[in-house]
Amino acid sequence: MISRVLLCFLCMFSSNASTEQFLIEGIVPEEVSIKINPRPRATNLNLSAAPVGLRIATVVEKSNSSTGYSISAKSLNGSLLKNGNLDELRYLISYDNGPKTTLTTSETEMKRVNAGNVIKYKSPVTITYTGKPASEMVQGTYSDTIIFTISSN
């Protein structure tokens, strides 16, 4: 009899129990950004020299993308330092110690990172060209604009 009473007593307490749950979460948005830090020599190139791998900028890449990111670049003049329509000098760019590349007016992939990590990385940008003596070039300013883009994979 005592075991029946104890069993009934336990049943009363167990039948009054209930369970609830709720979800907690937070969302971290994807952020990718790029910042170019040009060196002073980028706007004061010696066009009579023939530098190989002359560092002209550092690009700071930031990403928290879960799929990684890629860096692309293009040149408004297609890798030509131009003096208006008077004269030009061809150059090559290297990004993050990668191969020397002729940029076109369309995007060219320079680097791909497939890791899904939080990344802040500094990539050097170097230029290589074969200069000419000033007496063989038309007087004036030779320039081009390089555009870098970061995008998540």
N, C-alpha and C positions, 0 to 999 in steps of 0.2 A: 504494500500500500504506500509506503513512504517513497518508493521509487516512482510510482505513478504520479504522486503529488509533485515530486521533484521534476519529473518529466513535463507535466502540465505547466509548472511554474516556469521552466526554461522555455517552453513553447510560447508562453505569453510574451516574454522579453524578446525572443528572436523574431516574432511576427511583427513587432513594432519597429524594427530596424529598417532603415532605407539608406540608399547611397545616391549621391549626386556628384557630378563632375563638371568642370568647365575648362575650356582651352584658354591658355594665355600664349600670346605670340607677339612678335614685333617684326617689322619689315625693314630691311636695309635696301635702299635704292641703289641701282648700279651707277657708278661714277667713273668716268674715264676722262682724263684731261692731259693736256700737253702744254708745256711752256718752253719757249726758245730763249736761250741766253746767248746772244751773239757776242763774239769777242771783238774788241776794237779793230783788229786787223781785217775783219770781214768787210769793212767799208774803207779800207786803206790798203788794198792788195797791190803788191809790186808786180805789175804786168810785164816787166822785163825779166823777171825771175822765172824759174821752173820748179816750183815747190811740189813735193810729193807728200801727200798726207798732212798738209798744213791745217791745223785745227782752227776752225772759224766759228764754231758755236758748240754749245752743249744743250741738249734737249732733255727736259725733265718729264718723264712719263709717269703718270699715276693711274692706277686701275684697281678696282675691287671686283671686276667682272668675274663671274663664276666660270665663264667660258674662255677667258684670256682676251687678248687684244692684238691688233696689228697696227703698224705704223706705215703710212704711205707718204710719198712726196711727189711733187711735180714742180716744174719750172715754167715760168711765164714765157721764157725765150727758148725753151728746149735745150738747156745746158750751154747757152751762149751768153757770154758777157758782151752786151751790145752797146755801141756808141751810136744810138739812133739807127739810121740806115747807112751810116758811113763805114763802119768797120765792126768786127766781132772777134772774139777769142773763145774757143771751145774749152770746156772744163768737165771734170768728173767729180762726183761726190761719193764719199763713203760714209755710211751711217753705222754707228756702234761697231766699228772695226770690221764691217762687212766688206764685200767686194766694191771696187770702184765702179760707179754706175753713171751712165748718161741718162739724165732725167729728160722726160718728154713733157709735153703740155697736158698729158693725161696722168692720172695717178699711177705710181709704180710702188709695189709693196717693197718696203725696205727691211721690215722685221716683223716676225710673228711670234707671239708668246701664247702657248696653249694652256699654260697652268692657270688654274682658277684660284689665285691667291690675292692677297692685298700686296700691291707692288708699288714702290716708288723707286725709279731707276733713272740714272743719268747716262745718256748716250752721247758720245762725242760725234761731231760732224766735221769731216775733213774735206779739203779740196785739193785736187791735183790738176795742174795745167802746164803747158809749155808756153812760156811768155816769148815776147819778141822785143828787140830793142825799140826804144821810143821812136827812133828815126824811121822804123818800118810800120808804124801805126799812126792812124789819124788822131790828132790831138782831140781830147775831150774825155768825158766820163763814160766808162764802160760799166754796165750794171745788168743785173737780173734779179728776179724775186723768186725765192724758193718757198713753197708752201708745204708744211707738214700737217698730216691729219692722223689722229688716233681714233680707232673705232673698235668696239667689242666684236669678238668672233661670233 
